[in-house]
Amino acid sequence: MVQEHQAPDFRSVDPIVQAEILLVDIPAKFPRQDAIQPFLKQETPMVRLTTRDGVVGVGYTYTLGTGGTGLCRLLADTLAPQLIGADARAAEALWWRLNRSMNSISPGIATSLALAAVDMAVWDIRCQLAGMPLHLMVGGAHQRLPLYDTEGGWLNIDDDALVANAVSARERGFHGFKVKVGRALAEDLRRLRKVRDVLPDTMQMMIDANQIFTQGEAIYRAAAYAAAGAAWFEEPLPASDVHGHALLRASTAMPIAVGETLQNPHVFREYMQQDACSIVQVDAARVGGITPWLKVAHMAEAFNLSVAPHYLMELHVSLACAVPNAGWIEHIPQLDALLSSPLMMSPDGYAVPPAKPGLGIDWCWPTIETLKSAEGVVR
């Protein structure tokens, strides 16, 4: 006898009944500078969603010092009202509805950043309702991933401090160390050689130009950087120059890493189709949230490309551990001031995803309450 099929016993809809918008400023721990701009503070718009049954989901986004209040207005005026009564389990439908509601200004960095905060909060609720941590909910490909340190390699750090930071990263177990480039070539090479000399062969040295070079300059410098031991060349050209990246990629054996400022999966598709990158550095905040991040990561897998997400290590450890083609987690501990406990790092330099249901980011709400500069509630 064929048994009657029994539908899964999904719990009833637990709609969102409240959306809170907060803005928290986090000063940089020390003066930071890349080839384009200083990094003085992180503006951190946050979204806290509450369901009828009391499940709370938290999402966040960021700017490097400008535009945070505008993002909060976009969240409070346009996105938050549409969340009331919504079912957070339907993350895909919610993302598309919210995106369409901003069609006249989308795609764009402001809409992507605002959408990201909402989408993260929705996924936080979704995972909690399912009783699963994010990395298992969306894939569960890895139990841990190697960390590389960016915090010690900023362009404004002098040679002695740069070398000391590289030694510290080595002693703390990191598997890679990233150095910002964009000074005169001779200066860049001097710094890179000093760093490479204190790192073991098993530890990689990455470089990041933050979009400063023209196509010809990047092609010329790539050979010198590769000879100095660089493991990848990150953001060598403006992100809009897909063709230039393709020409650079064809000119060097050194992997080309891009993606931290790309705002939607369609642009990533252009990079992949034109063979313009080797490593995909998709950023969940700048691409519009977890929902599009996963699309980009799986698209990269189809092109046999690795993913090494930019920044947001507390979230990206879970997303990267979900997909088979992820290779690295970037260490910049900017959120530490807002957390009760930091990202879990094993003694041998691996990032470990949180095990509790939800996104697993351990927010310190008393501290957030003291640091917030704006807030609003939508019911």
BADO-599389 format. One record per residue (C-alpha): residue number from 1; residue in three letters; x, y, z. Coordinates in steps of 0.02 Angstrom, whole numbers. Each point is the difference from the previous one (the first is absolute). Layout:
BEGIN
milo;roba;px;py;pz
NUM;ALA;X;Y;Z;
...
end
This chain:
BEGIN
milo;roba;px;py;pz
1;MET;0;0;0;
2;VAL;64;173;-44;
3;GLN;2;110;155;
4;GLU;-83;169;-10;
5;HIS;128;140;-8;
6;GLN;7;104;158;
7;ALA;43;184;-22;
8;PRO;137;67;115;
9;ASP;-65;74;162;
10;PHE;54;181;-27;
11;ARG;-39;116;144;
12;SER;-135;129;-32;
13;VAL;44;171;-64;
14;ASP;81;111;131;
15;PRO;-11;172;-82;
16;ILE;116;146;29;
17;VAL;-87;128;111;
18;GLN;137;127;36;
19;ALA;154;71;-86;
20;GLU;130;104;93;
21;ILE;131;104;-89;
22;LEU;160;49;91;
23;LEU;158;93;-53;
24;VAL;162;-38;92;
25;ASP;168;82;-37;
26;ILE;157;-103;30;
27;PRO;162;100;-5;
28;ALA;148;-84;-84;
29;LYS;117;-79;128;
30;PHE;146;97;-75;
31;PRO;26;112;-153;
32;ARG;-26;-102;-158;
33;GLN;36;49;-179;
34;ASP;-8;-91;-165;
35;ALA;49;64;-172;
36;ILE;-164;95;-20;
37;GLN;-67;58;168;
38;PRO;20;2;189;
39;PHE;-106;-114;109;
40;LEU;-44;106;152;
41;LYS;-159;-83;60;
42;GLN;-130;-127;-48;
43;GLU;-180;58;-1;
44;THR;-105;-152;42;
45;PRO;-187;8;-38;
46;MET;-87;-145;87;
47;VAL;-172;-79;-23;
48;ARG;-83;-98;139;
49;LEU;-159;-94;-49;
50;THR;-119;-79;124;
51;THR;-133;-130;-41;
52;ARG;-168;-23;85;
53;ASP;71;-145;101;
54;GLY;150;101;57;
55;VAL;136;-65;-118;
56;VAL;126;140;-30;
57;GLY;107;12;-156;
58;VAL;143;123;-18;
59;GLY;82;63;-159;
60;TYR;128;134;-31;
61;THR;90;93;-137;
62;TYR;141;127;-7;
63;THR;80;151;-77;
64;LEU;177;63;24;
65;GLY;-54;164;77;
66;THR;-130;80;-114;
67;GLY;-181;-36;-45;
68;GLY;-55;-95;154;
69;THR;-142;118;44;
70;GLY;-65;-9;-179;
71;LEU;-3;-189;8;
72;CYS;-99;8;162;
73;ARG;-129;114;-81;
74;LEU;-16;-120;-147;
75;LEU;-23;-144;120;
76;ALA;-127;90;111;
77;ASP;-101;85;-137;
78;THR;0;-127;-141;
79;LEU;49;-175;55;
80;ALA;-53;-23;182;
81;PRO;-186;37;-28;
82;GLN;-8;-140;-129;
83;LEU;66;-126;126;
84;ILE;-145;13;120;
85;GLY;-107;-156;-17;
86;ALA;127;-87;-113;
87;ASP;54;-182;19;
88;ALA;188;-2;26;
89;ARG;11;-179;-63;
90;ALA;-31;64;-178;
91;ALA;169;87;-13;
92;GLU;8;-5;-190;
93;ALA;-174;72;-25;
94;LEU;32;136;128;
95;TRP;167;50;-79;
96;TRP;-76;18;-172;
97;ARG;-152;96;62;
98;LEU;108;124;94;
99;ASN;120;18;-144;
100;ARG;-142;34;-122;
101;SER;-70;132;117;
102;MET;161;100;-28;
103;ASN;9;-33;-187;
104;SER;30;181;-48;
105;ILE;161;7;103;
106;SER;55;-182;-18;
107;PRO;127;-69;-31;
108;GLY;107;117;102;
109;ILE;113;-6;150;
110;ALA;-125;82;118;
111;THR;-141;-120;-45;
112;SER;116;-151;12;
113;LEU;67;51;170;
114;ALA;-174;32;69;
115;LEU;-71;-162;-72;
116;ALA;145;-95;77;
117;ALA;-43;51;178;
118;VAL;-180;-56;-22;
119;ASP;46;-161;-89;
120;MET;123;-50;137;
121;ALA;-133;28;134;
122;VAL;-125;-104;-100;
123;TRP;125;-142;-16;
124;ASP;38;12;186;
125;ILE;-184;-31;37;
126;ARG;-14;-134;-134;
127;CYS;146;-99;72;
128;GLN;-66;16;177;
129;LEU;-171;-63;-52;
130;ALA;84;-148;-83;
131;GLY;113;-29;152;
132;MET;157;6;-108;
133;PRO;158;106;-9;
134;LEU;20;98;-161;
135;HIS;147;-101;-68;
136;LEU;-101;-161;8;
137;MET;-163;79;-55;
138;VAL;75;56;-166;
139;GLY;123;-139;-39;
140;GLY;118;-64;134;
141;ALA;149;-29;-115;
142;HIS;138;37;128;
143;GLN;24;-9;187;
144;ARG;136;134;-3;
145;LEU;101;109;-120;
146;PRO;174;79;8;
147;LEU;17;181;52;
148;TYR;111;133;-77;
149;ASP;34;165;88;
150;THR;-31;170;-80;
151;GLU;1;103;159;
152;GLY;189;8;7;
153;GLY;35;49;-181;
154;TRP;-73;173;-29;
155;LEU;91;119;-118;
156;ASN;36;133;132;
157;ILE;93;-122;116;
158;ASP;188;26;-5;
159;ASP;119;-139;-49;
160;ASP;53;-50;176;
161;ALA;-179;-10;64;
162;LEU;-55;-92;-158;
163;VAL;133;-133;26;
164;ALA;-43;-13;185;
165;ASN;-183;-25;-46;
166;ALA;46;-136;-123;
167;VAL;102;-89;134;
168;SER;-147;15;120;
169;ALA;-119;-74;-129;
170;ARG;121;-144;-25;
171;GLU;13;-32;186;
172;ARG;-189;5;23;
173;GLY;-21;-136;-129;
174;PHE;-71;95;-149;
175;HIS;20;-84;-168;
176;GLY;21;161;-98;
177;PHE;42;185;18;
178;LYS;-61;138;-116;
179;VAL;100;156;-41;
180;LYS;-77;156;-77;
181;VAL;92;66;-153;
182;GLY;-9;162;-98;
183;ARG;158;94;48;
184;ALA;141;24;-125;
185;LEU;44;-172;-69;
186;ALA;171;-3;83;
187;GLU;-80;37;170;
188;ASP;-133;-134;-24;
189;LEU;131;-128;-47;
190;ARG;110;45;148;
191;ARG;-144;-26;119;
192;LEU;-56;-162;-82;
193;ARG;173;-76;5;
194;LYS;20;42;183;
195;VAL;-166;-83;40;
196;ARG;34;-151;-108;
197;ASP;167;-26;88;
198;VAL;-83;-23;170;
199;LEU;-140;-115;-58;
200;PRO;22;-188;-17;
201;ASP;-23;-81;-171;
202;THR;-165;-72;61;
203;MET;-72;174;32;
204;GLN;-66;101;-147;
205;MET;26;187;-29;
206;MET;-143;87;-91;
207;ILE;1;178;-71;
208;ASP;-143;125;-18;
209;ALA;3;157;-109;
210;ASN;-177;61;39;
211;GLN;-33;46;-183;
212;ILE;140;129;-14;
213;PHE;87;-51;-162;
214;THR;-31;27;-185;
215;GLN;1;-154;-111;
216;GLY;177;27;-64;
217;GLU;70;35;173;
218;ALA;-82;-156;72;
219;ILE;69;-110;-139;
220;TYR;174;74;22;
221;ARG;-3;-20;190;
222;ALA;-75;-175;2;
223;ALA;161;-84;-56;
224;ALA;101;90;136;
225;TYR;-128;-39;136;
226;ALA;-4;-183;-51;
227;ALA;190;-10;7;
228;ALA;-8;71;176;
229;GLY;-108;-147;52;
230;ALA;-179;68;-9;
231;ALA;-131;-138;4;
232;TRP;-138;106;-78;
233;PHE;-25;176;-68;
234;GLU;-159;75;73;
235;GLU;-102;142;-76;
236;PRO;138;60;-117;
237;LEU;-120;105;-109;
238;PRO;-164;93;21;
239;ALA;-138;-128;28;
240;SER;-97;62;-151;
241;ASP;144;-48;-117;
242;VAL;-43;-181;-39;
243;HIS;94;2;-166;
244;GLY;158;69;83;
245;HIS;-5;-138;130;
246;ALA;-17;-128;-139;
247;LEU;156;68;-88;
248;LEU;96;2;165;
249;ARG;-58;-176;41;
250;ALA;66;-59;-169;
251;SER;168;85;28;
252;THR;51;-82;164;
253;ALA;0;-168;86;
254;MET;-37;87;166;
255;PRO;-183;-20;50;
256;ILE;-108;157;-14;
257;ALA;-123;27;144;
258;VAL;-153;113;-19;
259;GLY;-174;25;65;
260;GLU;-7;97;163;
261;THR;-84;151;-80;
262;LEU;-110;-91;-128;
263;GLN;-183;27;40;
264;ASN;-99;-140;-85;
265;PRO;23;-175;-70;
266;HIS;-15;60;-180;
267;VAL;164;95;8;
268;PHE;86;-152;75;
269;ARG;-67;-100;-148;
270;GLU;84;122;-120;
271;TYR;167;-23;89;
272;MET;-15;-189;-6;
273;GLN;-58;-9;-180;
274;GLN;143;112;-57;
275;ASP;129;-99;100;
276;ALA;44;161;91;
277;CYS;32;-69;175;
278;SER;72;-150;90;
279;ILE;-67;27;176;
280;VAL;-174;66;42;
281;GLN;-6;115;152;
282;VAL;-188;24;14;
283;ASP;-52;107;150;
284;ALA;-171;-42;74;
285;ALA;-35;181;48;
286;ARG;48;78;-167;
287;VAL;-83;-132;-108;
288;GLY;-168;16;90;
289;GLY;1;-136;132;
290;ILE;12;-187;26;
291;THR;-126;-40;-137;
292;PRO;103;73;-145;
293;TRP;165;-49;84;
294;LEU;-46;-182;-18;
295;LYS;-44;23;-184;
296;VAL;171;76;-34;
297;ALA;91;-136;95;
298;HIS;-89;-139;-92;
299;MET;26;87;-166;
300;ALA;185;10;39;
301;GLU;-1;-187;35;
302;ALA;-74;-30;-172;
303;PHE;147;98;-74;
304;ASN;123;-98;109;
305;LEU;50;158;95;
306;SER;38;14;185;
307;VAL;-90;117;120;
308;ALA;93;104;130;
309;PRO;-129;122;69;
310;HIS;45;179;43;
311;TYR;-10;65;180;
312;LEU;-147;-44;117;
313;MET;91;-152;66;
314;GLU;-130;-33;135;
315;LEU;-132;-32;-134;
316;HIS;109;-62;-141;
317;VAL;72;-143;101;
318;SER;-173;-81;-5;
319;LEU;-33;39;-183;
320;ALA;172;-55;-59;
321;CYS;-11;-161;100;
322;ALA;-164;-35;-88;
323;VAL;71;-9;-177;
324;PRO;130;-123;-66;
325;ASN;103;126;-100;
326;ALA;41;118;145;
327;GLY;184;14;41;
328;TRP;32;137;128;
329;ILE;-72;112;137;
330;GLU;67;178;13;
331;HIS;49;57;175;
332;ILE;-47;180;40;
333;PRO;-74;3;177;
334;GLN;-98;162;-20;
335;LEU;-158;-65;85;
336;ASP;86;-53;162;
337;ALA;-61;156;92;
338;LEU;-181;-55;-27;
339;LEU;19;-184;43;
340;SER;-9;-99;160;
341;SER;117;-130;-76;
342;PRO;107;15;-157;
343;LEU;15;-115;-149;
344;MET;58;-173;51;
345;MET;178;-33;-61;
346;SER;86;-167;26;
347;PRO;180;-2;66;
348;ASP;61;-52;-173;
349;GLY;-75;151;-89;
350;TYR;-170;-57;-61;
351;ALA;-166;91;16;
352;VAL;-140;-108;71;
353;PRO;-184;40;-37;
354;PRO;-122;23;146;
355;ALA;-100;-154;47;
356;LYS;-156;79;74;
357;PRO;-157;27;-106;
358;GLY;-3;162;-99;
359;LEU;145;105;-62;
360;GLY;91;-32;163;
361;ILE;70;176;22;
362;ASP;10;33;187;
363;TRP;-56;182;12;
364;CYS;31;96;163;
365;TRP;-161;101;12;
366;PRO;48;105;153;
367;THR;151;65;-96;
368;ILE;-102;29;-158;
369;GLU;-127;101;100;
370;THR;138;114;65;
371;LEU;80;24;-172;
372;LYS;-154;22;-110;
373;SER;-22;173;-77;
374;ALA;-174;-25;-74;
375;GLU;-146;-120;13;
376;GLY;-177;-27;-61;
377;VAL;-140;-130;19;
378;VAL;-129;-56;-129;
379;ARG;-149;-106;52;
end
